[in-house]
């Protein structure tokens, strides 16, 4: 939501993608508050289900809400993922991994 029109155009041109200005819950630092692969995504617990559905529709993958590192909502800072593997922070509990 902080990106100006010129920056959006540059990102679209360089990456050849459509840019969607959005937040995750009330957080504009989307990279800190979500992790997404081509197979799915995770956002923090408490994000409105309608917004989760909107993200799923825009990106075409299913989403879940959860936490990482013993309750942190900043899932993007505690999860690194690609389409083959996921690495979670060392304080992530078994319940959070489920």
Secondary structure, 3 states (H helix, E strand, C coil): CCCCHHHHHHHHHHHCCCCCCCCECCECCHHHHEEECCCCEEEECCCCHHHHHHHHHHHCCCEEEECECCCECCHHHHEEECCCCEEECCCCCHHHHC
